[in-house]
Amino acid sequence: MTLTTTTDDRPGTIDAIPVRRPGRMLAVVGVLAVTGLIAYEIVTNKAFNWPFTFEAMNQNTVIQGFIFGTLAATVGSMILGVGLGVALAVMRMSENPVLRVVAGGYVWFFRAIPRYALLVILGGAGAFFPGGLGPIDINRLSSTIWMAILGLGLSEAAYMAEIARSGIISVDKGQREAAQAIGMNPGQTMGRIVLPQAMRVIVPPTGNEFIAMFKDTSLLVALPLTNEMFFQLRAIGAATYQLIPTMMAAALYYLITATILGFGQSYLERHFGRGYASPQELERRRTKVAADSLGETPLMFPGSDH
């Protein structure tokens, strides 16, 4: 390593030699080798029957089930879950003890019940109301998209309540005090001041929940929801004795869609994160300010961003 000096005796650029890490290269080679073997097996193994897989993916019933079953249930459940979850988060932070207990009990109950078990119960809800619930025929409703949205949305609200509560807590208390000082009521303070700032914390886990909800629509076979993609593919596999190819078709649907949703999540994170610097950026700024105040120049490394 050599060090160049400047005329004013300040250190200049350090020509540092990178540390050799042979273990890292061996790990890369090993990972590539294993990945290649897995990819070769997936492509060449006749058990996957790729022509049948792609044929199953292009069936009209499967495509309609994906749009009007899987995607519709995902969007509807998340709308219900996010809306109810935010309301529960506000209730849990309320000064009213009744609201706190009710919200806490809801979160406790629905986080403890597995979604599959909840959907099985809702699918058989007609047994609890053989004569219907008022004008509603529970037997007919139990296997529709509306019951799917209700079951998944009620479960999701328990998780979204904690996510929203963490986002609200992350906003400095002074923001609420400033809003109250200019005459805003609690509703205006929450809607115009607190929640917009809390979105930076709420959006990343909510994006993960949306992707998880999309995959959890496969649990709707418990109702059962017949006009749903996974149900249709499983039915095709059972009728043709091609279970592995049809499950691969479902996996491809989930993989492609989840990848697209991941890009959307990244965009939303950048959008709501505007105006906030990362810890690395803050550290760089502090280093630069400290160096400027002392009249010093930070050490420069080739290829570094200091």
Buried (B, 14 or more C-beta within 10 A) or exposed (E): EEEEEEEEEEBEBBEBEEEEEEEEEEEEEEEEEEEEEEEEEEEEEEEBBBEBBEBBBEBEBBBBBBEBBBBBBBBBBBEBBBEBBBBBBBBBBBEEEEBBEBBBEBBEEBEEBEBBEBBBBBBBBBEEBEEEEEEEEBBEBBBBBEBBBBBBBBBBBBBBBBBBBBBBEEBEEEBBEEBBEEEBEEEBBBEEBBBEBBBBBBBBBBBBBBBEBBBBBBBBBBBBBBBBBBBBBBBBBEEEEBEBBBBBBBEBBBEEBBEEBEEEBEEBBEEBBEEEEEEEEEEBEEEEEEBEEEEEEBBEEEEEEE
